[in-house]
Amino acid sequence: MKASSKLIKAALAVSTALLLAACGSSKISADGSANSLSWPKPSASTFSKSLGTFPDPSSLAQVKAGVTKDQLYYLLGRPHYNEGFIGVREWNYLFHFHTPGQGTNDVTTCQFKVLFDSGMRGQSFYWNPVDPAGATCPPGNAPAAAPTIQRYTLSGDALFTFDKYGESDILAGGRAELDQLAQNLRGFDRLNRIVVVGHTDYLGSDSYNLQLSQRRAVTVAQYLVNRGIPANLIEPRGMGESQPVKQCDETLGRQQLIACLQPNRRVEIEIDGSGVLR
C-alpha cells in the first residue's frame, strides 16, 4: 500500500508539472509566431526572486531562430516565470542593462519573450520595455556589444605617501577613491579580469622603481580583495619607469622636476567585464 501510495503521489506530481508546463500566455502558431502577445507582470518573475538578471551581451547575441531549449538554457538560463520546460512554447525573461543616465539607478529593465514552433525550436523573439516606459530594448544594441577594457587611473602621489607602498601608507583620499572603485566593481554584472599596473617616474634606479611599482600594485590589488573583489580575478604588475606619459626638461630644479613628472607616478587599473565605472 505504501509503495502504491508513493507511486500515485509521484504520478500526480508529474501530471501537475506537465499541466503547468503546458500553460502559455500567448496564442502561438505552429511556426512559432503569434498575432497577439500577453506579457506576465514583471513582479511575477519566479526563479530570479522578482529581480531578473543582467544578461551576458555576447550570449544574448547568439540567440537566433532555430535555437533549442537546451541551447537557450545554456545561453540565458532558465526562464524567469512559471512557464516550465516540457511541452511549453513560450519562455519569458526579465533582463537589466546598465544605461548611464537612463532608468532607475541607471539601469534599464526589459522583458524578453521567446516563442517556440511545434518542433520546440525558438522562432520568434520579442522585447517589452519595463523601466523606463518606452525605452528601446535592448538598449544601445546591447546584444552586439562586446565586453570592453575600461581603464581607471589613480595618481600615485594622491594614493600613497611619497616613496611608500604599504597599505598603512595609503592616504585618506586614496582610500576613499579605492573604496568607491571597489563598490563600483562589486556592482558589475560580470567581471572577467582586473589588472593593477604600478608606474613610477625615472628618478631613482631602474631596479628600485620596478620594485616600488610592483609593491604598490600588490598593495592596491590586496586592498580591493579585502573589499570583496575575488582574488583570482586580480593580477598586479609593476612596470617601473618604462611607460611614462609625460616627458620633462631635465634641466629643471629637483622639486620642479618632481612636480613635472607627477603624472608618471600612477596606478592604472584595467577592467575586463560588463558594468559601469562612475
N, C-alpha and C positions, 0 to 999 in steps of 0.2 A: 504493500500500500504506500509506504513512504517513497519508494522508488517511483511508483506511478504518479504520485502527487508532485514530485520534483519534475518529472517529465512534462506533466500538464502545465505547471508553472513556467517551465522553460519555453514550451510551445507558445503559451500566451504572451510571454515577454517578446519572443521573436515576432509574433504576429503584430503586436503593438508597434514594435520598432519599424516593421515593414510598412504599416499603415502610416506612421508618422513620416517615414522617408518618402512615401509616395505623394505627400501633401505638397503641392506647389501653389504659389500665389498668382502666377500669370498663366494665361491660356496659350500653350505652346504648340506650334505645328510640328509635323513630323520632321521638317527640315531644320528645326531649331530656331524658328522665328516666331514673333508674336505681334499681333495687331495692337495690343494694349499691354501696358506693364503695370504691375502692382508692386509697390515698394514697401518693405517692412519698416516699422518705426525704428529710427536709428538707436533709440534707447533700449530696443528689444533684443539687441545682439546678445548672444548667449555665451559662446566659448571664450570671448575676449572680455567678459565681465563689463559689458557696455562701454568699453573704451576703444575698441578697434585696434588696429596695428599700423605701423609705418612700413609700407611695402618696400622691398628691395627694387629700385628702379630697373636694374638690369633683368631681374626675374619677371617683373611686370611686362617688360618689353618682349619677352618670349611667349606671351600668351597670344596664340594665333588660332584661327579657325582650324578645327580638327583636333584640338588638344583633348587628351583623355582626362578622366577624373584623377587618375594616379599622377599624371604629369602636373595637373593643376594643383593638387595637394602638395606636391613637391615644391612647386614654384611659389605658391601663395599661402599654403597652409590650409587647414580645414575652413569651411565656410563659417561665418560668424553668427549665423542664425540657426533655426531648428530644422533645416531642410533635410538632414540625414544624408545617407550615401547611396543606399540600394534603391534603384528604380526612380529616383528623383531626377528631374530635368531642369532644375534651376538652383543655382548657388548664389548667395548674396554675401558681400563683404563690406566692412566699414573701414575705410583707409584714411590715414592722415598724411599730410605733406607739409614740410617746412616751407613757409612762404613769408619771408620778412615783409612786414607792412600790411599783411592781409590775413584776416581770420583771427579767432580768439587766440591770444598768446602767440601770434604769428604762425598759426597752424591752420591750414585749410583741410576740411573734412569732407569726404565724398563717399557715396555708396557705389559699389561696383557689382554689376549683375552679369552672370554667365548663364546662357540658355543652351541646353543640350538637345541634339537631334534624337531621333528614335534609336539610333545606334549608340547613344550616350557619349557623343563627342561634342565638345563645345563649338558652337557655330555663330552665336550672336553675343555681343558684348555691349553693355550699356553703363553709362555713368549718371549719377544723380547728385547734384551739389547739396550739401547739408549746412555747412558753415564756412564762409558766409553764403547766404542765399544768392543764387545766380552766378556763383563762381564757375570758372572754367575748370572742368575735371577731365583728366588730371591736369593740375596747374602747370603751366610752362612746359608742356610736353614732357612731363616727368618720366614716363617710361623710357624715353630715348636718352635721358640724361645719364651720362656715365659718371661714376664717382670721380671727384677731382681732389688734387692735393691742395689743402689750404695751409698757408704759412702764417705763423704768428711770431713776431719778433719782440723780444724784451731787451731793453738796454742793460748791458752788464753793470754799468755804474748805478742805475736805479735799482738793480736787483740785489747786488752784493756790495758789502763793504769793500773798498778798494783793495785789490790784490788778494782777496779772500775767496773761499769757495764752499765752506761748510754750511749746513742748514742754519746753524746759530748765527751765521754771518749774513743771512738774507735780511734785507732792510724791510721796514714795515710796509712801505709802498710796494716792494717786490712781492711780499707775502699776499697782500690784497689782490695784486694782479694775478698771481698764480692761483689763488683761491677762486677767483672769478673764472679763470680758464678751466679749472677742474670742474666747476659747476656746469659750465657750458658743455664740456666733453661728456659729462655724465648724462646730458640731455640728448646726445646723438642717438639716432635710432640704429646706427651701425658704426662701429669703429674697427677698422682693419689693422691699422698700424700707426704708431706715433714715433717719430724720430726726433730726439732732442739733440741739437748740434751747438756746441760751445765754440766761440770765436774770441780771439784776443787781437790786440794791436801788435806791432813788431818790436815794441820796447821790451828788452829782456832777451834771453837766449831762446833759440828755437825749441829746445827740449823743455825749458821751463814753461813756455807759453803753451806747448802742446799738452803738457801735464795739467796746467791750470784750466785749460778749456775742457779737457776730459773730466776733471773733477767737478767743475761747475755743471756740466751736462748730467753727470751721475746724480748730483745733488738735486737738480730740478726734476729729473726723472723720478727719484725716490719721493720727492715732495708730492708729486702727482699721484704716485701709487698710494701714499699714505692718506690721500683724499679720495680714494675709491676708483682710481683708474687701474685696470688689470695690468699687472707687471709684465705678463707675457706679450703684451702689445707694444711695450715701450723699449726703444733702443737708444741709449746715449752714445754720442760720438763727440770726440774732440778734434777740431781742425786747426787749433793753434792760430798762427798769424797768416795762414795760407790763402785765405779768401777775404781780403779786405774789400770794403765797399766805398772807402774814401782814401785818397792819397793826399798827403800834406807836405808842405815845404819843410825839408829837414833843417833849414837854417833858422827856424823858429826857436825861441827860447823853450826850455823844457816844459814849463807849465802851459805855454801856448800850444806846444806840440801835443801834450797830453789831452788838452781840450779839443784840439782839432781832430785827433784820432778817436775820439769818443764813439762815433758810430760803428767802428770796427770791434769794439768790446761789446759783445752781444750774445744772446742765446736765441737761436731760431728753433721753432717747433713746427715740424712738418706733420700734418694730419691727413691720413688717408681714411676717409669714411664719409658717411652721409649725415649731415647735420649743419647747424649754423653757428658760427662764432660771432658773438655780439660785440 
